[in-house]
Amino acid sequence: PCDGNPGAMCGGKSKSSVFGMHACDNTASELGTTEGKMSELDSEMMSLEAMTSQAASDMQTMAADWQTLLGNAGDSGAADLMQTAKEFAGKLDQASSAAKKVDATVGSLKASAASLQDADLTSSAAMADAEQVLQDMEEATTQGAAAMQELESLHAQASPNITGQLNASQQYYPIMYFVDKEYDSVPSTCTGTAAATPMVGSFESCAAACNADIHDCVGFSYFPGTGDLVDTGLCFTMSKVQAVLYWTGCDDEVSSGNVKCVVKFAKFEGDSLKPDPSGKCSVCLEEASAADRCFA
């Protein structure tokens, strides 16, 4: 029976499997508390969703632009790197879409909870509605937490926020420095074994991310932003660099000079990475090719 009204019963005929029976005078408070927790998590989730969606958009745009340029210039290896970036951007978009779906559910549940604020919960029908909304809000909160965890993981991969490093990029030298110093200032692209997923960020942030991956990353291939994306770029970290293509026909520093494949100086100091036909050199490249043209 409801407190103060022995003739009225709280809830429906069956006991809720999640919440049990709620005293009439506590249900409205529970609705408010549960709605507040759900809304707070939703706000945090959608803030992260916006950052992840932006990373996906930037990655997709730059990868598409560079894939066209490099493919037309005959650099199939680097064009393939851009395809991996487009695919990873798609994965970021999927996580964002999942979060938006949860957000839409939250919006609907907030409206339902608001409509029950002044409901007569001594009515078994109203109480049943309230218990269902409470259950649905708890479920939406659980779904939101899972969506946020996925967003956090993917955004950390796509746009690492590495702190505590100053001038990390100074630790990296153009790979051609270890192959043929005559060409260490020309643009270069490289392929190899990936150390992590493609990333968006500045050259400095990519260097910091490679440093943070201390056991796997030995270098990365970097491509500056395209169009309006002037403060960021794309990078592909590698645990082993297998091939490099260096471009001797580029004369526009603005459009091509920042395209570079770099490796940790400390890792290869004193070594030559020039391909060794004998196969006895474990760190040497499998291929180093010159392109007497440019991609830009």
C-alpha positions as CSV (number, residue, x, y, z in Angstrom):
1,P,0.0,0.0,0.0
2,C,1.1,3.6,-0.5
3,D,2.1,5.6,2.5
4,G,-0.9,7.8,3.5
5,N,-3.3,5.9,1.2
6,P,-3.8,2.3,2.2
7,G,-6.3,1.9,-0.6
8,A,-3.7,2.6,-3.4
9,M,-1.0,0.2,-4.5
10,C,2.4,1.4,-5.7
11,G,3.5,0.0,-9.1
12,G,2.0,-2.6,-11.2
13,K,1.0,-6.2,-10.4
14,S,4.5,-7.6,-10.9
15,K,7.8,-6.7,-9.2
16,S,10.4,-4.9,-11.3
17,S,13.4,-7.1,-11.9
18,V,15.8,-4.1,-11.7
19,F,14.4,-1.6,-9.2
20,G,11.8,-3.5,-7.2
21,M,8.9,-1.6,-5.8
22,H,9.5,2.0,-5.0
23,A,7.7,3.9,-2.3
24,C,5.5,6.5,-3.8
25,D,7.1,9.3,-2.0
26,N,10.7,8.3,-3.1
27,T,10.0,7.6,-6.8
28,A,10.0,11.3,-7.9
29,S,13.3,11.8,-6.1
30,E,14.8,8.7,-7.8
31,L,13.6,10.0,-11.2
32,G,15.5,13.3,-10.6
33,T,18.6,11.6,-9.3
34,T,18.8,9.0,-12.0
35,E,18.1,11.6,-14.7
36,G,20.8,13.8,-13.4
37,K,23.5,11.0,-13.5
38,M,22.4,10.1,-17.0
39,S,22.5,13.6,-18.2
40,E,25.9,14.3,-16.7
41,L,27.5,11.2,-18.3
42,D,25.8,12.1,-21.6
43,S,27.3,15.6,-21.5
44,E,30.8,14.1,-21.0
45,M,30.2,11.6,-23.7
46,M,29.1,14.1,-26.3
47,S,32.0,16.4,-25.5
48,L,34.3,13.5,-26.3
49,E,32.2,12.5,-29.3
50,A,32.7,16.0,-30.8
51,M,36.5,15.7,-30.5
52,T,36.5,12.2,-31.9
53,S,34.2,13.3,-34.8
54,Q,36.6,16.2,-35.6
55,A,39.6,13.8,-35.6
56,A,37.7,11.5,-37.9
57,S,36.8,14.3,-40.3
58,D,40.3,15.8,-40.3
59,M,41.9,12.3,-40.9
60,Q,39.4,11.5,-43.7
61,T,40.0,14.8,-45.4
62,M,43.8,14.7,-45.3
63,A,44.0,11.0,-46.2
64,A,41.7,11.5,-49.2
65,D,43.7,14.5,-50.5
66,W,47.1,12.8,-50.0
67,Q,45.9,9.6,-51.5
68,T,45.0,11.3,-54.7
69,L,48.3,13.3,-54.8
70,L,50.5,10.3,-54.0
71,G,48.6,7.9,-56.2
72,N,48.8,10.2,-59.2
73,A,52.5,10.5,-58.5
74,G,53.0,6.8,-58.5
75,D,53.7,6.3,-54.8
76,S,51.5,3.3,-54.2
77,G,53.0,2.5,-50.8
78,A,52.1,5.9,-49.3
79,A,48.7,5.9,-51.0
80,D,48.1,2.6,-49.2
81,L,49.0,4.3,-45.9
82,M,46.3,6.8,-46.7
83,Q,43.8,4.0,-47.2
84,T,44.5,2.7,-43.7
85,A,43.9,6.2,-42.4
86,K,40.5,6.4,-44.2
87,E,39.5,3.1,-42.8
88,F,40.5,4.1,-39.2
89,A,38.6,7.4,-39.7
90,G,35.6,5.2,-40.5
91,K,36.0,3.4,-37.3
92,L,36.1,6.7,-35.4
93,D,32.9,7.7,-37.2
94,Q,31.2,4.5,-36.2
95,A,32.0,5.2,-32.5
96,S,30.7,8.7,-32.9
97,S,27.5,7.4,-34.4
98,A,27.0,5.0,-31.6
99,A,27.4,7.8,-29.1
100,K,24.9,10.0,-31.0
101,K,22.3,7.1,-30.9
102,V,22.7,6.9,-27.1
103,D,22.4,10.7,-26.9
104,A,19.1,10.6,-28.8
105,T,17.8,8.0,-26.4
106,V,18.9,10.2,-23.4
107,G,17.0,13.1,-24.9
108,S,13.8,11.1,-25.2
109,L,14.2,9.7,-21.6
110,K,14.7,13.2,-20.2
111,A,11.4,14.3,-21.8
112,S,9.7,11.2,-20.3
113,A,11.2,11.9,-16.9
114,A,10.1,15.5,-17.0
115,S,6.5,14.4,-17.9
116,L,6.4,12.4,-14.7
117,Q,7.5,15.1,-12.4
118,D,4.0,16.1,-11.5
119,A,2.4,12.7,-12.1
120,D,0.2,11.1,-9.4
121,L,2.4,8.2,-8.4
122,T,-0.3,6.7,-6.2
123,S,-1.8,5.6,-9.5
124,S,-0.5,2.1,-10.4
125,A,-0.3,3.1,-14.1
126,A,1.8,6.2,-13.4
127,M,4.0,4.2,-11.0
128,A,4.6,1.5,-13.7
129,D,5.5,4.2,-16.2
130,A,7.9,5.8,-13.7
131,E,9.6,2.4,-13.0
132,Q,10.0,1.7,-16.7
133,V,11.6,5.2,-17.2
134,L,13.9,4.6,-14.3
135,Q,15.0,1.2,-15.8
136,D,15.4,2.7,-19.2
137,M,17.6,5.6,-17.8
138,E,19.8,3.1,-16.0
139,E,20.2,1.2,-19.2
140,A,21.0,4.3,-21.2
141,T,23.6,5.3,-18.6
142,T,25.2,1.9,-18.9
143,Q,25.2,2.2,-22.7
144,G,26.6,5.7,-22.5
145,A,29.5,4.6,-20.2
146,A,30.4,1.9,-22.8
147,A,30.2,4.3,-25.7
148,M,32.3,6.8,-23.8
149,Q,34.9,4.2,-23.0
150,E,35.1,3.3,-26.7
151,L,35.4,7.0,-27.7
152,E,38.2,7.5,-25.1
153,S,40.2,4.6,-26.5
154,L,39.8,5.5,-30.1
155,H,40.4,9.3,-29.6
156,A,43.6,8.5,-27.6
157,Q,44.8,6.5,-30.6
158,A,43.8,9.0,-33.2
159,S,45.0,12.1,-31.4
160,P,47.4,11.2,-28.6
161,N,47.8,13.9,-25.9
162,I,51.4,13.2,-24.7
163,T,52.6,15.6,-22.1
164,G,56.0,16.1,-20.4
165,Q,58.1,16.1,-23.5
166,L,59.9,19.2,-24.9
167,N,61.3,19.3,-28.4
168,A,60.7,15.7,-29.1
169,S,61.0,16.2,-32.8
170,Q,64.7,17.1,-32.4
171,Q,65.3,13.5,-31.6
172,Y,64.3,12.4,-35.1
173,Y,66.4,12.7,-38.3
174,P,65.3,12.2,-41.9
175,I,65.7,8.6,-42.8
176,M,67.8,9.6,-45.8
177,Y,70.5,10.8,-43.3
178,F,71.2,7.2,-42.7
179,V,70.9,6.2,-46.3
180,D,72.4,9.0,-48.4
181,K,73.1,12.3,-46.8
182,E,73.0,14.1,-50.1
183,Y,69.3,13.7,-50.1
184,D,68.5,14.1,-46.4
185,S,66.7,17.4,-47.1
186,V,64.4,16.3,-49.8
187,P,60.8,15.0,-49.2
188,S,60.5,11.3,-48.4
189,T,57.8,8.8,-47.8
190,C,58.2,5.4,-46.2
191,T,56.4,2.2,-45.5
192,G,56.9,-0.6,-43.1
193,T,55.4,-2.4,-40.1
194,A,52.9,-0.2,-38.3
195,A,53.5,0.5,-34.6
196,A,50.1,2.0,-34.0
197,T,47.0,3.3,-35.8
198,P,47.2,6.4,-38.0
199,M,47.3,9.7,-36.1
200,V,46.3,13.3,-36.6
201,G,48.5,16.0,-35.1
202,S,51.5,18.2,-35.6
203,F,55.0,16.9,-36.4
204,E,56.0,17.6,-32.8
205,S,53.0,15.6,-31.3
206,C,53.8,12.7,-33.6
207,A,57.3,12.6,-32.4
208,A,56.1,12.7,-28.8
209,A,53.7,9.8,-29.5
210,C,56.5,7.8,-31.0
211,N,58.7,8.5,-28.0
212,A,55.9,7.3,-25.7
213,D,55.7,4.0,-27.6
214,I,59.2,3.3,-26.4
215,H,59.2,-0.5,-27.1
216,D,57.8,-0.4,-30.7
217,C,58.1,2.9,-32.5
218,V,61.4,3.6,-34.3
219,G,60.1,6.4,-36.6
220,F,57.2,7.7,-38.6
221,S,56.1,9.0,-42.0
222,Y,54.6,12.5,-41.7
223,F,52.3,14.4,-44.1
224,P,51.3,18.0,-43.3
225,G,47.7,19.1,-43.4
226,T,45.8,19.9,-46.6
227,G,43.5,22.8,-47.4
228,D,42.5,24.7,-44.3
229,L,44.1,22.1,-42.0
230,V,47.3,24.0,-41.6
231,D,47.9,23.3,-37.9
232,T,47.8,19.5,-38.1
233,G,48.9,16.6,-40.2
234,L,48.9,12.8,-40.6
235,C,51.5,10.5,-39.2
236,F,52.1,6.8,-39.4
237,T,54.4,5.4,-36.7
238,M,56.4,2.3,-37.5
239,S,58.2,-0.5,-35.6
240,K,60.2,-1.3,-38.7
241,V,60.8,0.8,-41.8
242,Q,61.2,-1.3,-44.9
243,A,61.2,1.0,-47.9
244,V,61.7,4.7,-48.6
245,L,60.9,6.8,-51.6
246,Y,62.7,10.1,-51.8
247,W,61.6,12.9,-54.1
248,T,64.3,14.7,-56.0
249,G,62.0,16.7,-58.3
250,C,60.3,18.9,-55.6
251,D,61.2,22.5,-55.5
252,D,58.2,24.0,-53.6
253,E,59.2,23.9,-49.9
254,V,55.7,25.1,-48.8
255,S,53.8,22.2,-50.4
256,S,56.3,19.4,-50.2
257,G,59.1,20.1,-47.8
258,N,57.3,18.9,-44.7
259,V,56.5,15.5,-46.2
260,K,59.2,13.4,-44.5
261,C,60.0,10.0,-43.1
262,V,62.1,10.2,-39.9
263,V,63.6,7.8,-37.5
264,K,65.0,8.1,-34.0
265,F,68.6,9.3,-34.2
266,A,69.6,7.4,-31.0
267,K,68.2,4.2,-32.4
268,F,70.3,4.3,-35.5
269,E,73.3,6.4,-34.6
270,G,76.4,5.1,-36.4
271,D,74.3,2.8,-38.6
272,S,73.7,2.8,-42.3
273,L,70.2,1.9,-43.4
274,K,71.1,1.7,-47.1
275,P,69.7,-1.5,-48.5
276,D,72.1,-4.4,-48.2
277,P,71.8,-7.0,-51.0
278,S,73.5,-9.6,-48.9
279,G,70.7,-9.6,-46.5
280,K,73.1,-9.6,-43.5
281,C,72.0,-6.2,-42.2
282,S,69.1,-6.5,-39.8
283,V,68.3,-2.8,-39.7
284,C,68.8,-1.9,-43.3
285,L,66.0,-1.0,-45.6
286,E,64.7,-3.4,-48.2
287,E,64.4,-0.6,-50.7
288,A,65.4,3.0,-51.2
289,S,64.2,4.5,-54.4
290,A,64.5,8.0,-56.0
291,A,61.7,9.7,-57.7
292,D,62.8,12.5,-60.1
293,R,59.4,14.1,-59.9
294,C,57.2,15.6,-57.2
295,F,53.7,14.8,-55.9
296,A,52.6,18.4,-55.4
